[in-house]
Amino acid sequence: MRKAHAWNKLHLHWPKVILLIGALCVTTETLAQTTGWIRRRNPNYESKKLTYGFLIGIHSAAYKIRYSETFLDQAMDSVHSVNPEWSPGFSLGFIVNYRIEELWDLRITPKVAFYEHKLRYQFVRGEPSDLTHTVETTMVEFPVLVKFKSERRENLRMYMIGGIKPAIEASGKKDLRNVTSELEIKGGNLSAEFGFGFDIYYPLFKFSPEIRFSKGLVDILNNRANPYGVSLDRVSTNTITVYLLFQ
């Protein structure tokens, strides 16, 4: 129990720590530019049409559900509710960035993401009174994004980013498990993404802390006949991710 408690505390605080680090970096750069004690670094970076890099992401994800008509049937009166719970995960990937013009970029960030989604089933009667069902997936994702940047001020610029994220499951667990005893989820997904961040320029690279929101556009529920899916009509995904990008 102590290990689980420690993990939950870590889950609650690590996005705040990363955001704090990013905020400190931005604040330091801003103060440096104001006082004039830092030089313009990597001044020719924006002249490159194509740049590459890698990213590390830490996310919190949860399903968004819609109840089916079966949920209201008398046969289902033992189920009080089904509640999604937010769970942590992480992703690793690469960056391919094409500069369209001074303020616009086209970006592709193929990555592997590790998710843990939880649904808490609460019952009116019987044992157990509640049951948490966990779905673990490993997804290969291909975000295609458009980036709009502000004017560069010395070694700092802000940007907004948005696009779509196709994804396909890579874990292969569906061939190995008894899906009739678990919530069955489709192997593909499509999400809309939007967020914002800061580009911070250093002599040899560019560092970008970024926060991005992802909303699933399609229904990923695959089997509505098993015990975990019979009360649901639609399942989609919601994800909040803090990225650290290096280019």
N, C-alpha and C positions, 0 to 999 in steps of 0.2 A: 504493500500500500504506500509506503514511503517513496518508493521509486516512482510510482504513478503520480503521486502528489508533486514530486520534484519536477517531473516532466511537464505537468500542467503549468506550474509556475514558470518554467522556462518558455513554454509556449506563449504565455501571456506577456512576457517581457522582452523576448528577443527582437520582435519587430520594432519596439520602442527604442531598444538599444541601437539598432541599425539606423533608424530614422534620426536619432540623436547624433550619431557619428556623422551622417550626411549633413545635418543642420549645422554642426560645428565646422565641417569643411566649408560649407557655403558661407557661413558667418565670417570665418577666417579670411576667405578670399575677398569678401566684400570690404572688410576692414582694411585689408592690405591695399585694395584699389583706392579706397578713400584716403588713406594716409600716403599713398604713393611710394611705399617701400618695397613693392614687388614689381618685377619686370614682366612684360608680355611674353609668355612662354609659348613655344611651339607655334610661331606666328604663321607658318605656311601650312598648317594642318588642313584648313578649309579649302585649300587649292586642290586637294586630292578628290578625285571623282569616286573612287572605290576604296573603302576602308574595312578592316576586319577586326574582330575581337572575340571576347568570351564574356559570359555572364554567369552569375550565381543568384538564384532566387529563393526566397523563403516565403512561403505562402500559408494562408489559412483558407480552408475550403469547406463548403457545406452544400448539400442538396437543397433545391427548392422543389416542393412537392405540391400536387393538386390531388385532392381526394376523388375517388371514383364514386359512382352511384351505389356500388356494392357496399360502400362504407356505411350507408344509411339503412341497409337491410337489417332485419331482425337477427339474421344469422351472424351478423358481425357486431352485435351489441356488447360483446365482451371487450372490444377494443375501444378505449376511450379516445386516444389520439396517437398520431405519429409525428414526432418532432425531430427535425434535422438539427445536428449539433456541429459546431465548427471544430475542425481538426487541423493540426499543423502538417506541413510537408515541405519539400524543397525541390529545386530543379537546377539543372546544369545545361548550358548550351553555348552556341556560337553566334556571332553577329556578322552579318554581311550588310553593309550600309552603302547605298548609292546616293550621291548628292545630285539632286535634280537641278537645283539652283541655290542661290545664297541662303534662303530661309526654308527650303523644303528638301526633305530626304525621303527615300524609299528604303525600308529596312526589313530584312528577313532574319528571324532568330530561331532556327531549328534547335530544339532542346528535348531533353528527357525529363519528365516530371513524375514525382512519386506522390500519390494521393492516398489519403485515408478519409473516407466519408462515413459518417455515423448517422443512423436513424434510431431514435429512441421510441419504442412501442410501449405505450402505457395501457394497462388493462383495468377494467372496472372490477373484475373479480378473478379469482383463481391465482395460481402460483406459476411463475413469479408475477408480482404486481407491475413490474416494468422490465423491459428487455432492450438492451442496446445492441443493434446489429451493425457490424462494421464491414465496409466494402473497400478493399485495398486494390489499387490499380496503378500500373506503370504505363504512362502515356508518352508517345512520341508526338510532339506538337510542332506545327509549322506556322507561327504567327507571321502575317504579312501586314506591315504597318506603315503608315505615313506619319512623318515627323515634321512638325512646324516649330521653327526655332526663333527666338528673339535675336536682336542684334547682339553680337559679342561685345562684352565690356571687359577689356583686358583679358583676364583668364577665366571668365565666367559667362555663361549664357543659360537662360531658362528655355524649356521646350514643353510642348504638348504632343501627345502621340496617340494614335488610334488605328484600328483596323479589325481584321478577323483572324481567328485562330482555329484552323482545322486540326484535329487530333485523332490518333488511332491507338488502340491499346496494344501494348507490346509484351505484356506479362505472360500471356498464354495460359492463364489459370483456368479459363472456361473449359478447356479440354480435359482438365485433371480433377475438377471438383464436381460434386453432386449439386447441380444448379437448382434442383427442386427444393433443397433445404436452405437456399440463400436467395437474396434479392438478385435477380439477374439483370445486368446492365449491358447495353449494347457496346460493341467494341469501338465505336467511332463517336465523335462529338464535333460540334461547331459552335464557337463562341464569338461574341463581339468584345473588343478590348478597347479601353481608353485609360489614359493616365497622364502624368506629368513628371518632370525631373529637371536636373541641373547638369550641364556639362562643365566640368572643372578641368582646365588644361594644365598639364605638367610637361616638363621638358621632353620626355620620351613617350608619353601616352596621355590619353584622356580618360578621366574617371567620371562616371555618371551614376549617382544615386537616383532611383526612380521608384515610384509607386504606381501600380497598375491594377485596374479593376476589370474583371472578366465576368461576363454574363452569358450563360448557355442559351443558344437560340433554338435547339432541337430537343425533342423528347428522347431520353436515353433509356427509358424503361423497356425491357425486352420481353418480360414474361409477367402477365397480369393474372396468371392462374395459380402460382405457388403461394404459400402462406404469407410471404412478406410482400408480394406485389398485388394481391387481390384487392386490397383496400385503396390502392393508388391508381390514378388515371394518367398522371404525367410526372416525370422526374427530370429536372434540369440542374445545371451547376452554377454556383456562385463562388468566385475566388478573388481574394485580395492578395497581391504579391508585392513584396519589396525586393527590388532588383539592385544588384551592384554590377555595373557594366564597365569593362575595361577595353579600350580600343587603342 
